[in-house]
Amino acid sequence: MKLTPLEIKQQTFEKSLRGYDTADVQAFLTLVSNEFEHLMNKNKELEQEIEKLTDRVKHYERVEDALHETLQTAKESMEQKVSGARQEAKSMVEKAEMEAE
């Protein structure tokens, strides 16, 4: 059951013999209503903050994925260059050995 601050403020109680003091009850309902309204507002603020932080996390996850992809591409490129350099060095050594014979 959803309860609003206005419903708390407007809540009425039947009077009975030896019942509660209506002024005390009304003062307490006003206090509870004000606190309830404050908590509802705070909850709304926190939900908005969660939404903003969730969006930021998603952004950083995308950045992280892009960085991982970039690092993987750089690693593969480096491995190809090293392999090519080794092959070229091997060819140069073989050529030098053949010329030396």
N, CA and C of each residue as an Amber inpcrd file, in Angstrom:
protein
   303
   0.8450000  -1.1640000   0.0000000   0.0000000   0.0000000   0.0000000
   0.8970000   1.2350000   0.0000000   0.7460000   2.0800000  -1.0150000
   1.4930000   3.3340000  -1.0890000   0.8390000   4.3460000  -0.1600000
   1.6520000   5.0350000   0.5690000   1.1690000   6.0270000   1.5260000
   1.8390000   7.3500000   1.1980000   1.0570000   8.4050000   1.1590000
   1.6160000   9.7210000   0.8470000   1.6290000  10.5890000   2.1010000
   2.4730000  11.6150000   2.1160000   2.4900000  12.5270000   3.2620000
   1.1270000  13.1820000   3.4890000   0.4330000  13.5030000   2.4130000
  -0.8790000  14.1350000   2.5440000  -1.8750000  13.1940000   3.2260000
  -1.8210000  11.9080000   2.8770000  -2.7210000  10.9420000   3.5200000
  -2.4400000  10.8410000   5.0180000  -1.1800000  10.9220000   5.3760000
  -0.8340000  10.8710000   6.8010000  -1.3840000  12.1030000   7.5100000
  -1.1790000  13.2760000   6.9020000  -1.6570000  14.5160000   7.5210000
  -3.1740000  14.5320000   7.6660000  -3.8690000  13.9560000   6.7020000
  -5.3280000  14.0180000   6.7030000  -5.9860000  12.8250000   7.3960000
  -5.1970000  11.9190000   7.9170000  -5.7610000  10.7470000   8.5910000
  -6.6020000  11.1890000   9.7900000  -7.7700000  10.5990000   9.9140000
  -8.6440000  10.9030000  11.0560000  -8.8670000   9.6370000  11.8620000
  -9.2040000   9.8290000  13.1120000  -9.4720000   8.7100000  14.0080000
 -10.7990000   8.9750000  14.7020000 -11.5190000   7.9120000  14.9620000
 -12.7840000   8.0610000  15.6870000 -12.4870000   8.4120000  17.1370000
 -13.3400000   9.2600000  17.6690000 -13.1780000   9.6460000  19.0690000
 -13.9060000   8.6280000  19.9350000 -13.3090000   8.3620000  21.0440000
 -13.9610000   7.4550000  21.9930000 -13.6830000   7.9690000  23.4020000
 -14.4370000   7.4420000  24.2880000 -14.2490000   7.8180000  25.6780000
 -12.8400000   7.4110000  26.1050000 -12.1580000   8.2710000  26.7940000
 -10.7990000   8.0050000  27.2630000  -9.8480000   7.7290000  26.0940000
 -10.1200000   8.3510000  24.9500000  -9.2630000   8.1920000  23.7670000
  -8.0350000   9.0850000  23.8530000  -7.2920000   9.1090000  22.7820000
  -6.0820000   9.9270000  22.7210000  -6.4460000  11.3970000  22.5730000
  -5.5570000  12.2560000  22.9960000  -5.7200000  13.7020000  22.8350000
  -5.5740000  14.0170000  21.3420000  -6.6070000  14.6040000  20.7600000
  -6.6000000  14.8610000  19.3160000  -5.4740000  15.7990000  18.9030000
  -5.1200000  16.7510000  19.7180000  -4.0210000  17.6680000  19.3890000
  -2.6940000  16.9140000  19.3360000  -2.4940000  15.9820000  20.2790000
  -1.2740000  15.1680000  20.2750000  -1.2210000  14.2840000  19.0380000
  -2.3630000  13.6690000  18.7200000  -2.4210000  12.7900000  17.5420000
  -2.1240000  13.6100000  16.2880000  -2.7380000  14.7660000  16.1610000
  -2.5330000  15.6060000  14.9780000  -1.0910000  16.0860000  14.8860000
  -0.5000000  16.4620000  15.9970000   0.8970000  16.9020000  16.0070000
   1.8190000  15.7650000  15.5700000   1.5300000  14.5630000  16.0760000
   2.3510000  13.4100000  15.7050000   2.1850000  13.0810000  14.2220000
   0.9560000  13.1230000  13.7220000   0.7210000  12.8450000  12.3050000
   1.4390000  13.8640000  11.4210000   1.4570000  15.1060000  11.8350000
   2.1690000  16.1380000  11.0800000   3.6650000  15.8450000  11.0700000
   4.1940000  15.4830000  12.2230000   5.6080000  15.1390000  12.3290000
   5.9450000  13.9440000  11.4360000   5.1320000  12.8980000  11.5250000
   5.3600000  11.6930000  10.7160000   5.2470000  12.0340000   9.2310000
   4.2510000  12.8340000   8.8830000   4.0500000  13.2270000   7.4910000
   5.2500000  13.9900000   6.9470000   5.7600000  14.9270000   7.7230000
   6.9250000  15.7090000   7.2890000   8.1570000  14.8240000   7.1050000
   8.3740000  13.9370000   8.0370000   9.5210000  13.0270000   7.9400000
   9.3600000  12.0900000   6.7450000   8.1470000  11.6010000   6.5510000
   7.8580000  10.7100000   5.4340000   8.1210000  11.4280000   4.1060000
   7.6930000  12.6720000   4.0170000   7.9170000  13.4580000   2.7990000
   9.4150000  13.6590000   2.5680000  10.1400000  13.9590000   3.6300000
  11.5960000  14.1200000   3.5260000  12.2430000  12.8270000   3.0160000
  11.8270000  11.7020000   3.5740000  12.4060000  10.4210000   3.1670000
  12.0480000  10.0670000   1.7240000  10.8340000  10.3980000   1.3100000
  10.4430000  10.1560000  -0.0820000  11.3060000  10.9890000  -1.0300000
  11.5390000  12.2480000  -0.6740000  12.3810000  13.1110000  -1.5060000
  13.8180000  12.6060000  -1.5510000  14.3240000  12.2000000  -0.4000000
  15.6890000  11.6700000  -0.3360000  15.8050000  10.3990000  -1.1690000
  14.7900000   9.5500000  -1.0910000  14.7780000   8.3200000  -1.8720000
  14.7950000   8.6300000  -3.3680000  14.0200000   9.6210000  -3.7720000
  13.9870000  10.0190000  -5.1810000  15.3560000  10.5320000  -5.6250000
  15.9910000  11.3480000  -4.7830000  17.3360000  11.8450000  -5.0890000
  18.3190000  10.6880000  -5.2450000  18.2360000   9.7250000  -4.3400000
  19.1480000   8.5810000  -4.3910000  18.9070000   7.7320000  -5.6340000
  17.6480000   7.5750000  -6.0200000  17.3450000   6.8270000  -7.2380000
  17.9220000   7.5340000  -8.4620000  17.8380000   8.8590000  -8.4920000
  18.4150000   9.6210000  -9.5990000  19.9360000   9.4950000  -9.6050000
  20.5330000   9.5210000  -8.4260000  21.9850000   9.3650000  -8.3180000
  22.4050000   7.9790000  -8.7880000  21.6430000   6.9630000  -8.4230000
  21.9320000   5.5960000  -8.8750000  21.8710000   5.5300000 -10.3930000
  20.8720000   6.1670000 -10.9710000  20.7250000   6.1660000 -12.4280000
  21.9270000   6.8350000 -13.0970000  22.3590000   7.9850000 -12.5490000
  23.5240000   8.6730000 -13.1060000  24.7780000   7.8130000 -12.9800000
  24.9610000   7.1990000 -11.8180000  26.1530000   6.3780000 -11.6090000
  26.1350000   5.1280000 -12.4810000  24.9500000   4.5690000 -12.6810000
  24.8170000   3.4100000 -13.5600000  25.2160000   3.7860000 -14.9810000
  24.7800000   4.9570000 -15.4340000  25.1590000   5.4280000 -16.7670000
  26.6720000   5.6230000 -16.8660000  27.2750000   6.1640000 -15.8080000
  28.7330000   6.3560000 -15.8190000  29.4630000   5.0180000 -15.8670000
  28.9800000   4.0550000 -15.1020000  29.6080000   2.7280000 -15.1050000
  29.5270000   2.1230000 -16.5080000  28.3650000   2.2380000 -17.1430000
  28.2150000   1.7040000 -18.5040000  29.1880000   2.3840000 -19.4580000
  29.3510000   3.7050000 -19.3040000  30.2990000   4.4370000 -20.1500000
  31.7180000   3.8970000 -19.9480000  32.1220000   3.7490000 -18.6910000
  33.4760000   3.2660000 -18.4140000  33.6620000   1.8140000 -18.8430000
  32.6070000   1.0280000 -18.8130000  32.7030000  -0.3430000 -19.3190000
  32.9540000  -0.3300000 -20.8250000  32.2910000   0.5890000 -21.5460000
  32.5270000   0.7090000 -22.9930000  33.9650000   1.1710000 -23.2640000
  34.4420000   2.1190000 -22.4580000  35.8210000   2.5900000 -22.6060000
  36.7910000   1.4410000 -22.3410000  36.5170000   0.6760000 -21.3030000
  37.3740000  -0.4650000 -20.9730000  37.4110000  -1.4640000 -22.1240000
  36.2490000  -1.7690000 -22.6950000  36.1970000  -2.6990000 -23.8260000
  37.0170000  -2.1690000 -25.0020000  36.8950000  -0.8720000 -25.2800000
  37.6530000  -0.2710000 -26.3790000  39.1550000  -0.3450000 -26.1090000
  39.5560000  -0.1100000 -24.8590000  40.9790000  -0.1880000 -24.5090000
  41.5100000  -1.6130000 -24.6460000  40.7160000  -2.5810000 -24.2140000
  41.1400000  -3.9820000 -24.3610000  41.3090000  -4.3300000 -25.8390000
  40.3870000  -3.8700000 -26.6550000  40.4690000  -4.1400000 -28.0900000
  41.7050000  -3.4680000 -28.6920000  41.9700000  -2.2390000 -28.2870000
  43.1420000  -1.5160000 -28.7810000  44.4290000  -2.2180000 -28.3560000
  44.4860000  -2.6460000 -27.1040000  45.6750000  -3.3620000 -26.6210000
  45.8750000  -4.6750000 -27.3690000  44.7980000  -5.3790000 -27.6300000
  44.8930000  -6.6460000 -28.3540000  45.4060000  -6.4020000 -29.7750000
  44.8870000  -5.3640000 -30.4160000  45.3340000  -5.0260000 -31.7710000
  46.8120000  -4.6430000 -31.7620000  47.2300000  -3.8520000 -30.7840000
  48.6330000  -3.4480000 -30.6720000  49.5280000  -4.6610000 -30.4290000
  49.0730000  -5.5790000 -29.6010000  49.8570000  -6.7850000 -29.3090000
  50.0210000  -7.6250000 -30.5720000  48.9350000  -7.8030000 -31.2980000
  49.0030000  -8.5950000 -32.5280000  49.9170000  -7.9280000 -33.5520000
  49.8380000  -6.6090000 -33.6590000  50.6880000  -5.8640000 -34.5880000
  52.1570000  -6.0090000 -34.2030000  52.4410000  -5.8980000 -32.9050000
  53.8120000  -6.0430000 -32.4240000  54.3270000  -7.4570000 -32.7130000
  53.5000000  -8.4500000 -32.4780000  53.9210000  -9.8320000 -32.7170000
  54.2170000 -10.0590000 -34.1970000  53.4070000  -9.4560000 -35.0720000
  53.6490000  -9.5850000 -36.5110000  54.9640000  -8.9110000 -36.8980000
  55.2250000  -7.7360000 -36.3340000  56.4620000  -7.0180000 -36.6530000
  57.6850000  -7.7770000 -36.1410000  57.5950000  -8.3260000 -34.9410000
  58.7060000  -9.0990000 -34.3820000  58.9430000 -10.3380000 -35.2360000
  57.8730000 -11.0010000 -35.6180000  57.9970000 -12.1930000 -36.4540000
  58.6250000 -11.8310000 -37.7980000  58.1660000 -10.7250000 -38.3770000
  58.7390000 -10.2760000 -39.6540000  60.2010000  -9.9140000 -39.5130000
  60.5600000  -9.2540000 -38.4200000  61.9560000  -8.8750000 -38.1900000
  62.8240000 -10.1150000 -38.0050000  62.3100000 -11.1110000 -37.3020000
  63.0790000 -12.3540000 -37.1080000  63.2860000 -13.0610000 -38.4490000
  62.2230000 -13.0900000 -39.2420000  62.3180000 -13.7430000 -40.5490000
  63.3290000 -13.0140000 -41.4330000  63.2850000 -11.6830000 -41.3840000
  64.2280000 -10.8940000 -42.1790000  65.6540000 -11.1100000 -41.6870000
  65.8390000 -11.1640000 -40.3680000  67.1730000 -11.4060000 -39.8070000
  67.6750000 -12.7870000 -40.2050000  66.7900000 -13.7700000 -40.1800000
  67.1660000 -15.1340000 -40.5630000  67.5850000 -15.1590000 -42.0310000
  66.8220000 -14.4660000 -42.8600000  67.1540000 -14.4110000 -44.2880000
  68.4980000 -13.7340000 -44.5030000  68.7460000 -12.6680000 -43.7570000
  70.0180000 -11.9550000 -43.8930000  71.1870000 -12.8430000 -43.4780000
  71.0040000 -13.6040000 -42.3840000  72.0620000 -14.5040000 -41.9190000
  72.3090000 -15.5830000 -42.9660000  71.2350000 -16.1600000 -43.4990000
  71.3860000 -17.2100000 -44.5150000  72.0920000 -16.6650000 -45.7540000
  71.7260000 -15.4500000 -46.1690000  72.3440000 -14.8250000 -47.3380000
  73.8230000 -14.5700000 -47.0800000  74.1240000 -14.0920000 -45.8650000
  75.5210000 -13.8150000 -45.5180000  76.3280000 -15.1050000 -45.4850000
  75.7430000 -16.1840000 -44.9740000  76.4420000 -17.4730000 -44.9220000
  76.6980000 -17.9910000 -46.3300000  75.7080000 -17.8070000 -47.2230000
  75.8770000 -18.2800000 -48.6000000  76.9540000 -17.4680000 -49.3120000
  76.9900000 -16.1820000 -49.0430000  78.0030000 -15.3360000 -49.6710000
  79.3910000 -15.6310000 -49.1030000  79.4220000 -16.0760000 -47.8500000
  80.6970000 -16.3610000 -47.2040000  81.2890000 -17.6640000 -47.7170000
  80.5000000 -18.5240000 -48.2840000  81.0080000 -19.8270000 -48.7300000
  81.7420000 -19.7530000 -50.0020000
